[in-house]
Amino acid sequence: ILLALHGYTGRPLQEIRKWHSVVTSLNAILLAPAGTLTPSMGLGWNAIDCCGDPVLKGVNDLDFVVNGVVETFLDVLRTSLSGEEPPPLAKQEEQQRQIGNVIATG
C-alpha cells in the first residue's frame, strides 16, 4: 500500500498519474486522499507555513490519515476478505464524512 499526499494546491488525481507506473509494477494499492479545501479553492495540508488555512486552523492531518484514510481502507479490506456484511449505511456515511475525497486504486 502506497500513500501519496499531494502538494499545496495539488489534487489526488495528479498523484495517481505520477505514481501509476510504480503502483502497477509493484502490484500495489495507492491511496491518494485530498487535503483540506482552502478559501482559494486549493487543497492543502497542515505542513509548514506555506500551506494556508490548514496550518492556520490547526487541522489534524495525522489523525485524518491514520484514523480516516488508512483505518477506513483497512476496515473495508478486512470486510472484503472475511466475507462479512458491509457496515450499516450510517457507519459508511460516517466513514465517508471522516475521509472526504479519497481515491484508492491498484
Phi, psi and chi 1 to 4 in degrees:
 res  aa     phi    psi   chi1   chi2   chi3   chi4
   1 ILE       -  126.4  -61.5  172.2      -      -
   2 LEU  -112.0  138.4  -60.3  173.2      -      -
   3 LEU  -111.9  121.9  176.2   64.9      -      -
   4 ALA  -119.0  114.7      -      -      -      -
   5 LEU  -100.3  124.0  -58.3  178.0      -      -
   6 HIS   -68.6  160.5   60.4   78.4      -      -
   7 GLY   -78.5  175.7      -      -      -      -
   8 TYR   -58.6  130.3 -176.3   51.5      -      -
   9 THR    69.6    4.8   71.5      -      -      -
  10 GLY   -78.1 -177.5      -      -      -      -
  11 ARG  -138.0  152.0  -63.3  -80.9 -171.3 -115.1
  12 PRO   -56.6  -37.9  -26.3   34.8      -      -
  13 LEU   -61.2  -33.0 -170.0   53.2      -      -
  14 GLN   -62.1  -39.9  -67.5  167.3  -47.7      -
  15 GLU   -68.4  -38.7  -63.3  -55.4  -49.8      -
  16 ILE   -62.8  -45.2  -69.8  171.9      -      -
  17 ARG   -62.2  -43.2  -71.6 -179.1 -179.6  136.0
  18 LYS   -64.7  -40.3  179.2  171.3   40.6  176.7
  19 TRP   -98.2   -0.2  -68.8   99.9      -      -
  20 HIS   -54.2  -48.5 -177.5  -93.7      -      -
  21 SER   -66.2  -36.6   63.3      -      -      -
  22 VAL   -66.1  -46.5  173.1      -      -      -
  23 VAL   -60.9  -42.8  169.7      -      -      -
  24 THR   -64.0  -46.4  -58.8      -      -      -
  25 SER   -66.7  -30.0   69.4      -      -      -
  26 LEU   -90.8   -5.6  -64.6  173.8      -      -
  27 ASN    53.7   46.2 -163.7   26.7      -      -
  28 ALA  -105.3  177.3      -      -      -      -
  29 ILE  -114.2  134.6  -65.2  170.1      -      -
  30 LEU  -110.3  125.9  175.7   66.1      -      -
  31 LEU  -105.0  125.8  -59.1  177.3      -      -
  32 ALA  -130.6   84.9      -      -      -      -
  33 PRO   -76.9  160.9   28.0  -33.1      -      -
  34 ALA   -96.7  136.4      -      -      -      -
  35 GLY   -72.4 -171.0      -      -      -      -
  36 THR   -75.8  133.9  -58.8      -      -      -
  37 LEU   -71.2  131.2 -172.6   62.4      -      -
  38 THR  -101.7  165.3   65.9      -      -      -
  39 PRO   -56.6  -28.3  -26.5   34.1      -      -
  40 SER   -83.0    8.6   64.1      -      -      -
  41 MET    71.3   14.0  -58.6  -51.9  -69.9      -
  42 GLY   -90.0  165.6      -      -      -      -
  43 LEU  -108.7  141.2  -63.5  172.5      -      -
  44 GLY  -147.3  171.3      -      -      -      -
  45 TRP  -123.6  160.1  -58.6  100.8      -      -
  46 ASN   -81.4   81.6 -175.6   -7.9      -      -
  47 ALA  -110.4  -82.9      -      -      -      -
  48 ILE  -133.4 -176.2   54.4  175.8      -      -
  49 ASP   -59.9  -10.9  -67.1  -21.9      -      -
  50 CYS   -72.0  -18.6   71.1      -      -      -
  51 CYS  -104.0   20.9  -58.8      -      -      -
  52 GLY    64.4 -137.1      -      -      -      -
  53 ASP   -52.0  -44.9  -94.6   17.1      -      -
  54 PRO   -56.8  -34.8  -25.6   34.6      -      -
  55 VAL   -71.8  -48.3  173.4      -      -      -
  56 LEU   -62.2  -35.5  -63.3  173.7      -      -
  57 LYS   -89.1   -4.5  -68.0 -177.6  177.9  178.8
  58 GLY    66.0   36.2      -      -      -      -
  59 VAL   -58.3  133.4  173.6      -      -      -
  60 ASN   -90.0   81.9 -170.7  -16.4      -      -
  61 ASP   -69.3  -31.9  -70.7  -33.7      -      -
  62 LEU   -61.9  -45.7 -178.3   58.5      -      -
  63 ASP   -62.3  -42.3 -177.8   59.0      -      -
  64 PHE   -58.8  -47.4  166.6   71.6      -      -
  65 VAL   -68.4  -46.3  170.1      -      -      -
  66 VAL   -73.0  -52.4  172.4      -      -      -
  67 ASN   -90.7  -23.5  -64.4  -50.2      -      -
  68 GLY   -91.6  -61.7      -      -      -      -
  69 VAL   -74.9  -61.5  177.4      -      -      -
  70 VAL   -66.8  -49.8  175.0      -      -      -
  71 GLU   -63.5  -39.9  -78.3  -59.4  -42.3      -
  72 THR   -64.5  -42.9  -60.6      -      -      -
  73 PHE   -60.3  -45.4  171.4   76.4      -      -
  74 LEU   -64.6  -37.5  -67.9  174.9      -      -
  75 ASP   -60.3  -45.9  -73.8  -13.2      -      -
  76 VAL   -63.6  -42.8  169.8      -      -      -
  77 LEU   -63.4  -45.7 -175.8   60.7      -      -
  78 ARG   -60.4  -43.3  -79.2 -167.9  -80.0  -84.2
  79 THR   -62.4  -44.2  -59.6      -      -      -
  80 SER   -63.4  -43.4  -61.7      -      -      -
  81 LEU   -72.8  -30.8  -66.6  175.0      -      -
  82 SER   -86.0  -15.4   70.6      -      -      -
  83 GLY    79.0    9.2      -      -      -      -
  84 GLU   -66.4  161.8  -64.1  174.4   24.5      -
  85 GLU   -68.5  145.2  -70.4  -66.8  -44.8      -
  86 PRO   -62.9  157.9   13.0  -17.6      -      -
  87 PRO   -61.9  155.9   16.2  -22.2      -      -
  88 PRO   -56.5  156.7   -7.2   10.9      -      -
  89 LEU   -53.9  -40.3 -172.9   56.7      -      -
  90 ALA   -60.8  -40.3      -      -      -      -
  91 LYS   -65.9  -41.5  171.9   82.3  170.5  160.7
  92 GLN   -63.0  -42.0  -68.9  174.4    7.7      -
  93 GLU   -64.3  -39.2  -71.4  171.6   -7.1      -
  94 GLU   -65.4  -41.7  172.6   62.7   15.7      -
  95 GLN   -63.2  -41.8  -72.1  172.9  -22.5      -
  96 GLN   -63.5  -40.2 -179.5   61.1   34.1      -
  97 ARG   -62.3  -40.2 -174.4 -169.2   64.2   71.4
  98 GLN   -69.7  -41.8  -72.4  176.7   -1.4      -
  99 ILE   -92.6  -18.0   62.9  173.3      -      -
 100 GLY    61.5 -134.3      -      -      -      -
 101 ASN   -90.9   93.6 -179.2   17.0      -      -
 102 VAL  -117.4  131.3  175.8      -      -      -
 103 ILE  -113.3  127.3  -59.6  170.5      -      -
 104 ALA  -118.8  137.6      -      -      -      -
 105 THR  -143.8  158.4 -174.5      -      -      -
 106 GLY   160.2      -      -      -      -      -
